[in-house]
């Protein structure tokens, strides 16, 4: 019976995570599908590129809540059916995977930063605050949101292990961190190439190759042009 409750909680969390609020709020407000412009990522940052801050804030809040709520519900009601903190951690992981691969939206999901933050905050508010502080510090010094997201995700399981000890639920945090970093593969390439956008900065583009008109001429060509000019 306990295993049935666990599988039910995991399935329910995945379905909740599959609610792509970036697409839902964009449709409700008459905006373009966030998977069709910008980074094509259905997340709050890309929705903000539409110019609608309300839609972006709603997406951010509800993406975090869909990670937070299943975890808290499992922690509050799970003990009645034999589910503890370890089960809650994997319920959070299921919600996170639902965001990455939403069954309701052709499995085209986002990168999971807000949902991961909600999961961590639900499991351990102090761990969540420590993770958010790490995010803020990296953003403050580098102004790279993608870098800060990956650093915070990697630090979360380390904080858990160092401060609160090794627990079975730690595996869920490690898997979530690895998946989040993997989803930022494109951002990693841009960071290495120096073309990643900074917070508040203009989009960077590769330096264009010199045109034939800007190519230096040889000394013989210059002499020949000079003779033609005197003739």
Backbone torsions as a table, in degrees:
resi	resn	phi	psi	omega
1	UNK	NA	-40.2	179.5
2	UNK	-60.5	-42.1	-179.8
3	UNK	-64.1	-34.0	177.8
4	UNK	-65.5	-41.3	177.0
5	UNK	-63.2	-40.1	-179.9
6	UNK	-63.7	-48.4	179.8
7	UNK	-64.2	-35.7	176.3
8	UNK	-64.9	-41.6	178.8
9	UNK	-65.7	-40.4	178.9
10	UNK	-63.9	-44.9	179.8
11	UNK	-64.4	-43.0	178.8
12	UNK	-62.6	-41.3	179.3
13	UNK	-64.8	-40.6	178.8
14	UNK	-62.7	-41.8	-179.8
15	UNK	-66.2	-40.3	176.1
16	UNK	-63.5	-43.5	178.3
17	UNK	-63.5	-25.2	-178.7
18	UNK	-75.8	-5.8	176.0
19	UNK	-76.4	102.7	-178.2
20	UNK	-82.5	93.5	-174.5
21	UNK	-68.7	-23.3	174.9
22	UNK	-61.0	-43.3	179.2
23	UNK	-74.7	-41.1	-177.1
24	UNK	-62.3	-49.9	-178.6
25	UNK	-70.7	-33.0	177.3
26	UNK	-64.0	-43.0	178.4
27	UNK	-66.5	-41.5	-178.2
28	UNK	-64.5	-31.1	-178.0
29	UNK	-99.4	9.6	176.5
30	UNK	72.8	26.0	180.0
31	UNK	-96.5	164.5	177.6
32	UNK	-69.1	154.2	177.1
33	UNK	-62.1	122.9	-177.7
34	UNK	-62.4	-13.4	176.8
35	UNK	-82.7	1.8	-176.8
36	UNK	-111.5	-0.3	-178.8
37	UNK	-147.2	171.0	178.2
38	UNK	58.8	-129.8	178.5
39	UNK	-80.0	-5.0	-176.4
40	UNK	61.8	21.5	179.4
41	UNK	-99.4	122.0	179.3
42	UNK	-76.9	75.4	179.6
43	UNK	-140.7	173.5	-174.9
44	UNK	-62.3	-39.5	-178.2
45	UNK	-62.0	-42.8	-179.6
46	UNK	-72.9	-35.3	176.1
47	UNK	-61.7	-34.2	179.0
48	UNK	-61.6	-27.5	178.5
49	UNK	-66.6	-16.0	176.9
50	UNK	-73.8	-15.0	-178.0
51	UNK	92.3	-2.2	-178.8
52	UNK	-101.5	99.9	-176.9
53	UNK	-69.1	-33.8	179.8
54	UNK	-61.9	-43.7	178.3
55	UNK	-63.6	-39.2	179.9
56	UNK	-66.7	-42.3	-179.9
57	UNK	-67.6	-40.0	177.4
58	UNK	-64.2	-41.3	177.8
59	UNK	-61.7	-45.5	179.6
60	UNK	-60.2	-47.0	-177.3
61	UNK	-64.3	-47.1	-176.0
62	UNK	-75.2	-29.8	173.8
63	UNK	-64.5	-38.2	176.7
64	UNK	-69.7	-41.1	-178.5
65	UNK	-64.4	-35.0	-178.0
66	UNK	-72.2	-13.2	169.2
67	UNK	-91.3	-34.3	-176.1
68	UNK	-75.4	-48.1	-172.2
69	UNK	-62.6	-48.4	179.6
70	UNK	-59.9	-36.9	179.7
71	UNK	-65.9	-46.8	-178.4
72	UNK	-65.3	-40.6	178.1
73	UNK	-61.6	-39.2	178.5
74	UNK	-67.7	-38.7	179.1
75	UNK	-67.5	-35.4	-176.0
76	UNK	-81.0	-46.6	-173.9
77	UNK	-103.1	-15.3	-178.5
78	UNK	-60.5	-42.4	-178.7
79	UNK	-56.2	-25.2	179.6
80	UNK	-66.8	-24.5	-179.5
81	UNK	-118.1	17.3	174.9
82	UNK	88.1	15.0	178.8
83	UNK	-102.0	128.8	-177.5
84	UNK	-114.7	-154.1	-176.2
85	UNK	-66.2	-35.1	178.4
86	UNK	-62.7	-44.4	177.4
87	UNK	-62.1	-39.6	179.8
88	UNK	-62.8	-37.6	179.0
89	UNK	-63.4	-42.1	-179.9
90	UNK	-76.3	-26.5	171.6
91	UNK	-63.8	-41.3	175.9
92	UNK	-62.9	-40.4	177.2
93	UNK	-61.7	-39.6	178.9
94	UNK	-63.6	-41.4	177.1
95	UNK	-63.8	-39.4	178.8
96	UNK	-63.5	-44.5	178.4
97	UNK	-64.6	-35.7	175.9
98	UNK	-60.6	-37.1	177.3
99	UNK	-67.3	-39.7	-179.3
100	UNK	-69.2	-40.9	-176.0
101	UNK	-130.3	74.1	-175.5
102	UNK	-73.1	124.4	-178.2
103	UNK	-66.5	-25.7	-177.9
104	UNK	-82.9	-11.9	-174.6
105	UNK	-130.5	46.9	174.4
106	UNK	55.8	28.6	176.6
107	UNK	61.1	22.8	177.0
108	UNK	-99.8	90.0	-175.6
109	UNK	-108.4	-174.7	-178.2
110	UNK	-94.0	-160.9	-176.6
111	UNK	-93.8	-15.8	168.9
112	UNK	87.6	14.9	-176.0
113	UNK	-65.2	-51.1	-178.0
114	UNK	-65.7	-40.5	179.3
115	UNK	-65.3	-40.4	177.1
116	UNK	-62.7	-40.6	177.9
117	UNK	-62.0	-40.3	177.8
118	UNK	-65.1	-39.1	178.2
119	UNK	-62.5	-48.6	-178.0
120	UNK	-63.8	-41.4	179.6
121	UNK	-64.4	-36.5	178.9
122	UNK	-69.6	-37.9	-179.7
123	UNK	-70.3	-43.5	-175.6
124	UNK	-156.3	101.4	-177.5
125	UNK	-55.9	-37.1	178.8
126	UNK	-66.7	-39.7	175.8
127	UNK	-64.2	-39.8	177.7
128	UNK	-62.1	-42.1	179.0
129	UNK	-66.4	-40.9	178.0
130	UNK	-63.0	-39.1	179.5
131	UNK	-68.2	-43.1	177.8
132	UNK	-64.7	-35.4	177.3
133	UNK	-64.3	-41.8	176.9
134	UNK	-61.0	-42.4	177.6
135	UNK	-59.5	-47.2	-177.5
136	UNK	-63.8	-39.5	-179.3
137	UNK	-64.7	-46.0	-179.2
138	UNK	-65.5	-41.1	177.6
139	UNK	-63.4	-41.3	-178.8
140	UNK	-61.9	-37.6	-177.8
141	UNK	-87.3	-36.6	-174.0
142	UNK	-104.1	-27.0	-174.7
143	UNK	63.0	21.2	173.9
144	UNK	-104.3	108.8	-179.7
145	UNK	-66.5	-40.0	-179.1
146	UNK	-63.1	-43.3	178.8
147	UNK	-63.9	-43.0	179.9
148	UNK	-63.9	-37.7	179.4
149	UNK	-63.6	-43.6	-179.1
150	UNK	-69.1	-41.4	179.5
151	UNK	-63.0	-45.3	179.9
152	UNK	-62.6	-40.7	-179.9
153	UNK	-64.1	-39.6	-179.9
154	UNK	-72.3	-35.7	-178.6
155	UNK	-71.0	-28.4	-175.3
156	UNK	-55.3	-52.7	179.0
157	UNK	-66.0	-29.6	177.1
158	UNK	-67.8	-42.9	175.9
159	UNK	-59.7	-44.1	-179.9
160	UNK	-59.1	-45.8	-177.5
161	UNK	-69.6	-40.9	-175.0
162	UNK	-75.6	-37.4	-173.4
163	UNK	-96.3	-43.4	-174.4
164	UNK	-107.2	-2.7	174.1
165	UNK	91.2	168.2	179.9
166	UNK	-77.9	121.2	-179.9
167	UNK	-131.8	155.9	-179.8
168	UNK	-56.3	-34.5	-179.8
169	UNK	-68.1	-12.9	178.7
170	UNK	-60.0	-31.8	180.0
171	UNK	-60.4	-37.7	179.3
172	UNK	-63.9	-40.0	178.4
173	UNK	-66.4	-39.0	179.0
174	UNK	-64.5	-46.1	179.6
175	UNK	-62.6	-39.0	179.6
176	UNK	-65.7	-40.7	178.3
177	UNK	-64.0	-43.2	-179.6
178	UNK	-64.4	-42.5	179.3
179	UNK	-65.1	-39.9	-179.2
180	UNK	-65.0	-43.5	178.4
181	UNK	-63.7	-41.4	179.8
182	UNK	-62.4	-37.3	179.2
183	UNK	-69.4	-16.2	178.1
184	UNK	-96.9	23.4	-177.2
185	UNK	-56.4	-44.2	179.6
186	UNK	-63.1	-39.3	178.5
187	UNK	-66.3	-35.8	178.6
188	UNK	-62.7	-42.7	178.5
189	UNK	-62.4	-40.8	179.3
190	UNK	-67.5	-38.1	177.5
191	UNK	-62.1	-42.3	179.5
192	UNK	-68.0	-32.3	-179.7
193	UNK	-85.7	-8.9	-179.4
194	UNK	77.1	21.3	-178.3
195	UNK	-113.3	6.6	178.5
196	UNK	-70.6	140.2	-179.5
197	UNK	-74.6	138.3	175.9
198	UNK	-92.2	156.6	178.3
199	UNK	-64.0	123.0	179.1
200	UNK	81.7	-0.3	-179.7
201	UNK	-100.0	170.1	177.5
202	UNK	-81.5	147.2	176.7
203	UNK	-56.3	133.5	-179.6
204	UNK	-92.0	149.4	177.8
205	UNK	-133.7	152.0	180.0
206	UNK	-60.2	147.0	178.0
207	UNK	-64.3	125.8	-177.5
208	UNK	-68.0	150.5	178.5
209	UNK	-71.8	147.9	-179.5
210	UNK	-63.2	140.0	178.8
211	UNK	-81.9	160.8	179.5
212	UNK	-56.6	-31.8	-178.8
213	UNK	-66.8	-27.2	-177.9
214	UNK	-91.5	-0.6	-178.8
215	UNK	-73.9	129.0	-178.4
216	UNK	-58.2	139.6	177.3
217	UNK	-89.7	157.7	179.8
218	UNK	-80.4	167.6	179.5
219	UNK	-64.8	-36.2	179.6
220	UNK	-64.7	-39.9	178.6
221	UNK	-64.0	-40.1	179.6
222	UNK	-65.0	-40.0	179.1
223	UNK	-65.1	-41.0	-179.5
224	UNK	-64.3	-40.3	177.2
225	UNK	-66.0	-36.0	179.0
226	UNK	-65.3	-40.0	178.9
227	UNK	-64.4	-41.7	178.3
228	UNK	-63.1	-33.1	-179.3
229	UNK	-70.0	-31.2	180.0
230	UNK	-83.4	-17.5	-176.0
231	UNK	-82.2	NA	NA
